Amino acid sequence: MKVYKKLMNALAAVEKIVLVISTLLILVLTVGNVFSRKVIHRSWSFTEELVVAVFVLITLLAAALACREKGGLVSLTLVTDRLPKKLEKPSVILITVLCIVFSAILFKYGMDKVLTQLANGKRTFVLNWPEWIFWSFVPIGAACMTLHMIEYLMDTFVKAKEEGQKK
């Protein structure tokens, strides 16, 4: 468990760095494009492709980190707060397991799309980059979400076990 926790801490640190760099990239590209259009009267046509792809990466990595932080993504407290204490923990576990299944399905279909793009050799319109590069953000984010949800589930079981030992 300790080795897994260290690996997850390292993964979360990498995710945070990628999020910071990605956000800065979007900021620079968007502000630069606006400046270029208003002052130089020339648009950077490539910014749309990059910004949309990086937004997908940011969304999935941020969702993964939300899963890690107290199950922030998977806890819909509107329902679970109204349940009796007895059913609260099993419902959180059920919701987390369903989220793991969803992110595993997202990973599978994301990988299918990446492999299809690799086989077709399809390229983006403006940058002429291989499309699989941008589509790879989906399985990467889904894998991170799956790992962090498993981590959250393991933390929930460990916490329940520790509470059981205290009583």
Backbone hydrogen bonds, N-H to C=O, Kabsch-Sander energy under -0.5 kcal/mol:
donor,donor_aa,acceptor,acceptor_aa,energy
5,K,1,M,-2.4
6,K,2,K,-2.1
7,L,3,V,-2.4
8,M,4,Y,-2.5
9,N,5,K,-2.2
10,A,6,K,-2.1
11,L,7,L,-2.5
12,A,8,M,-2.6
13,A,9,N,-2.0
14,V,10,A,-2.2
15,E,11,L,-2.7
16,K,12,A,-2.3
17,I,13,A,-2.0
18,V,14,V,-2.7
19,L,15,E,-2.5
20,V,16,K,-2.3
21,I,17,I,-2.6
22,S,18,V,-2.7
23,T,19,L,-2.5
24,L,20,V,-2.4
25,L,21,I,-2.4
26,I,22,S,-2.5
27,L,23,T,-2.4
28,V,24,L,-2.8
29,L,25,L,-2.7
30,T,26,I,-2.7
31,V,27,L,-2.5
32,G,28,V,-2.5
33,N,29,L,-2.2
34,V,30,T,-2.3
35,F,31,V,-2.7
36,S,32,G,-2.6
37,R,33,N,-2.5
38,K,34,V,-2.5
39,V,35,F,-2.8
40,I,35,F,-0.8
40,I,36,S,-0.7
41,H,36,S,-1.0
42,R,36,S,-1.8
45,S,43,S,-1.1
47,T,44,W,-1.2
48,E,45,S,-0.6
50,L,46,F,-1.8
51,V,47,T,-3.1
52,V,48,E,-2.3
53,A,49,E,-1.9
54,V,50,L,-2.7
55,F,51,V,-2.2
56,V,52,V,-1.6
57,L,53,A,-1.7
58,I,54,V,-2.8
59,T,55,F,-2.6
60,L,56,V,-2.3
61,L,57,L,-2.6
62,A,58,I,-2.5
63,A,59,T,-1.9
64,A,60,L,-1.9
65,L,61,L,-2.3
66,A,62,A,-2.1
67,C,63,A,-1.8
68,R,64,A,-1.4
69,E,65,L,-1.9
70,K,68,R,-1.5
71,G,67,C,-1.1
72,G,66,A,-1.4
72,G,69,E,-1.6
73,L,66,A,-0.5
75,S,71,G,-1.5
76,L,74,V,-0.9
77,T,75,S,-1.0
79,V,76,L,-1.2
80,T,76,L,-1.5
81,D,77,T,-2.1
82,R,79,V,-1.0
83,L,80,T,-0.8
87,L,84,P,-1.4
88,E,84,P,-1.0
89,K,85,K,-0.7
91,S,87,L,-2.0
92,V,88,E,-2.0
93,I,89,K,-2.3
94,L,90,P,-2.5
95,I,91,S,-2.7
96,T,92,V,-2.4
97,V,93,I,-2.5
98,L,94,L,-2.4
99,C,95,I,-2.1
100,I,96,T,-2.2
101,V,97,V,-2.3
102,F,98,L,-2.4
103,S,99,C,-2.7
104,A,100,I,-2.1
105,I,101,V,-2.2
106,L,102,F,-2.6
107,F,103,S,-2.2
108,K,104,A,-2.4
109,Y,105,I,-2.6
110,G,106,L,-2.2
111,M,107,F,-2.6
112,D,108,K,-2.3
113,K,109,Y,-2.1
114,V,110,G,-2.2
115,L,111,M,-2.8
116,T,112,D,-2.2
117,Q,113,K,-2.5
118,L,114,V,-2.4
119,A,115,L,-2.2
120,N,116,T,-2.5
121,G,117,Q,-1.8
122,K,117,Q,-0.8
124,T,129,W,-3.0
131,E,122,K,-2.3
133,I,130,P,-1.3
134,F,130,P,-0.6
135,W,131,E,-2.2
136,S,132,W,-1.6
137,F,134,F,-1.3
138,V,135,W,-1.4
140,I,136,S,-1.8
141,G,137,F,-2.4
142,A,138,V,-2.6
143,A,139,P,-2.5
144,C,140,I,-2.2
145,M,141,G,-2.4
146,T,142,A,-2.6
147,L,143,A,-2.6
148,H,144,C,-2.4
149,M,145,M,-2.3
150,I,146,T,-2.3
151,E,147,L,-2.3
152,Y,148,H,-2.4
153,L,149,M,-2.6
154,M,150,I,-2.7
155,D,151,E,-2.7
156,T,152,Y,-2.2
157,F,153,L,-2.1
158,V,154,M,-2.6
159,K,155,D,-2.6
160,A,156,T,-2.2
161,K,157,F,-2.4
162,E,158,V,-2.5
163,E,159,K,-2.3
164,G,160,A,-2.0
165,Q,161,K,-1.8
166,K,162,E,-1.7
167,K,163,E,-1.4
